[in-house]
Amino acid sequence: MSLVATEYCPVYSPFFGVMGATSAIVFCCFGAAYGTAKSGVGLTSMGVLRPDLIIKGIVPIIMAGIIGIYGLVVSVLIGNGFAQRMSLYAGFIQLGAGLSVGLAGMAAGFAVGIVGDAGVRASAQQPRLFTGMILVLIFAEVLALYGLIVALILNTKASGSEC
C-alpha cells in the first residue's frame, strides 16, 4: 500500500474529519453550557421565593446537558472513522456531520436556556405554566435531535469511501 496522495485522497483529508469531530463536541457543549447556565440562573432566582419547587425546576438543566451528549456521541462515531489515508469525500462528510449536530445543538442549547430561565421563574409564580414550559422545552430540544439524526445519516455515508 502506497501513501502517495492522489487527487481524491490528499494528505489533508483527515483534517476535515477531525474538524467535524471537534465541531460536534465544541458547539454542542457550548450550547449545553449556555443552556445550563441560563436555566441555572432562573432556578436559583426561583429558589429564593419557592424552594419547594427546586427539584421540579431542574428539568431545563437536565435537557441542556443532554445536548452535550449528542455532540459526544457524534464525535466518537466520527473519530472511529479516522484513517491516515482517507478520501476527501469522507473528510467532507465527517465535517458536515459534525457541523450539523454542533450548530443544531448550539441553537437548541440557547433555546433551552432562554425558555428554561423564563419558564422556571414563571412556573414559580403560576404553577399551571409548568406543562407549557415542558412542551416548549421539548420543541427546543428536538432541534438538537434533528441535527443528531442528520449527523448519523451523514456519518454512515462516509464509511464506504476508501482510498
TORVEXTOR-775644 format. One record per residue (C-alpha): residue in three letters; x, z negated, y. Coordinates in steps of 0.2 Angstrom, whole numbers, plus 5000, padded with zeros to 4 digits. Layout:
<keses>
alaXZY;...
</keses>
This chain:
<keses>
met500050005000;ser500750055016;leu500549965033;val500550125043;ala499250125057;thr498050265057;glu496850325070;tyr495450225061;cys496450075056;pro497550025071;val498649875070;tyr497549795084;ser495949805074;pro495949625068;phe495949565087;phe494149615089;gly493649525074;val494549365080;met493749385097;gly492049395088;ala492349235079;thr492949155095;ser491449215105;ala490249155092;ile490848975092;val491348955111;phe489749025118;cys488648935106;cys489548775109;phe489448805127;gly487548825126;ala487348675115;ala488448565126;tyr487448615141;gly485848585132;thr486448415125;ala487048355142;lys485548415152;ser484248345139;gly485348185138;val485148155157;gly483248175156;leu483248055141;thr484247915150;ser483147935165;met481647925155;gly482347775145;val482347665161;leu480447675163;arg479947695144;pro481247635132;asp480047635118;leu480047825119;ile481947855117;ile481947905099;lys480448025102;gly481448095116;ile482948135106;val482148295099;pro482848415113;ile484648345110;ile484548375091;met483848555094;ala485348585106;gly486548535093;ile485848655080;ile486348795092;gly488148755090;ile487948755071;tyr487348935072;gly488948985080;leu490048885067;val489148975053;val489449155060;ser491249115065;val491649055047;leu490749215040;ile491749325052;gly493349235048;asn493049265029;gly493149455033;phe494849455042;ala496249555034;gln497949615041;arg497349795038;met495549825044;ser494649965051;leu494249975070;tyr492449995064;ala492449825056;gly493349745071;phe492049805082;ile490549755071;gln491349575070;leu491449575089;gly489649625091;ala489149495078;gly490049355087;leu489349405104;ser487649425098;val487549245091;gly488649175105;leu487649245120;ala485949215112;gly486549035108;met487149005126;ala485449065133;ala484548965121;gly485548805125;phe485248825143;ala483348845140;val483348695128;gly484248595141;ile483148635156;val481548615146;gly482148455137;asp482648375153;ala480948405162;gly479948385146;val480648215141;arg480348155159;ala478548225160;ser478048165142;ala478547985148;gln477347995161;gln475948085152;pro476148075133;arg475048215129;leu476348335136;phe477448295121;thr476648435110;gly476848565123;met478648515126;ile479048535107;leu478148705107;val479248775122;leu480748705114;ile480448795098;phe480248955108;ala481848925117;glu482748885100;val482149035092;leu483149145104;ala484749075096;leu483949115079;tyr483649295084;gly485549305088;leu486049225072;ile484949355062;val485749495071;ala487449425068;leu487149405050;ile486549585048;leu487949655058;asn489249555048;thr488649625031;lys488949795038;ala490749755042;ser491149705024;gly491149885017;ser492349965028;glu494149955022;cys495750045026;
</keses>
